[in-house]
Amino acid sequence: MNICTRQTAFIGPKNQKRLQEATVAIIGVGALGSASAHLLMRMGIGKLILCDDDVVADHNLGRQHLYTKADIGEKKVIALSRRLKEIQEETKIISCDQHIDEQTISCCDDADIIIDGTDNHATRRIIDAYAKKRMISWVHGAAIEDKGTVVFFPSKRSYDSVYEGKEKDQHCSISGVLITTTTAVATLQTHLVLLALLGEPIPEVMFRLNGLQWSEISLE
């Protein structure tokens, strides 16, 4: 079953084949990661690596894509994999049900690019160090209240070049967040992954979302 005919009509069969041969790792499959996985599945990505050790909770259902009441208490990577397979069978899905640290991040060794769906600076620095070591790119995303941030990190740019000295994490459990905000951030993250896999140029900027308005801050 080819569910990507409209996309292929725009990007062309050769580029669609590139996506079918690509592997994307998503670290953290909560609000950002589950939305990105959903989009990538419908885009026809060849292989997804889903990394998370959390379980589905009732409060997740208001902002995290594809989870349902029936999934509460189940591991997110297992529930999400099952829902994604209901969309189409062609994409290979690897579920990595463990906390990501300097050792366990090796589950992403096959990845061509990584999407950050985490919520803390410490894990993002682990992703950054790993991506630099493997000379691959990753796409950072963050969302809180009605605000969001997206940055594409090629192998030559470090996380601390943008976030040096940032140690304190903000948490949605305290400040809250809108599903429209998390979905907008995840959509932009996924679009940047698409551009990267197709070899298109990506501006060296920090994308900032504030309510209804996106802005760009140069990183050059």
Number of C-alpha atoms within 10 A of each C-alpha: 6 10 13 13 12 10 15 17 10 10 11 12 13 11 17 21 15 16 20 16 15 19 22 25 26 26 26 24 25 26 26 32 29 28 25 26 27 20 17 23 24 16 20 24 23 19 23 23 23 28 26 23 16 17 17 23 16 13 10 16 18 12 20 20 22 17 23 17 11 10 18 17 13 15 17 26 26 18 19 26 21 14 15 20 14 9 13 15 12 15 21 15 22 17 18 21 18 14 15 20 13 12 10 13 18 12 18 24 14 14 20 21 22 23 28 26 27 23 19 14 17 15 19 20 17 17 27 26 16 21 24 18 10 13 14 17 24 29 24 23 24 24 28 19 17 16 20 21 23 22 24 23 23 19 17 10 15 16 18 13 9 13 11 9 8 10 10 9 10 15 14 13 9 9 9 13 19 18 19 13 25 26 21 20 27 32 18 18 28 23 15 22 25 18 12 19 18 17 11 11 9 13 14 16 16 18 20 19 20 13 13 10 8 13 11 14 11 9 12 6
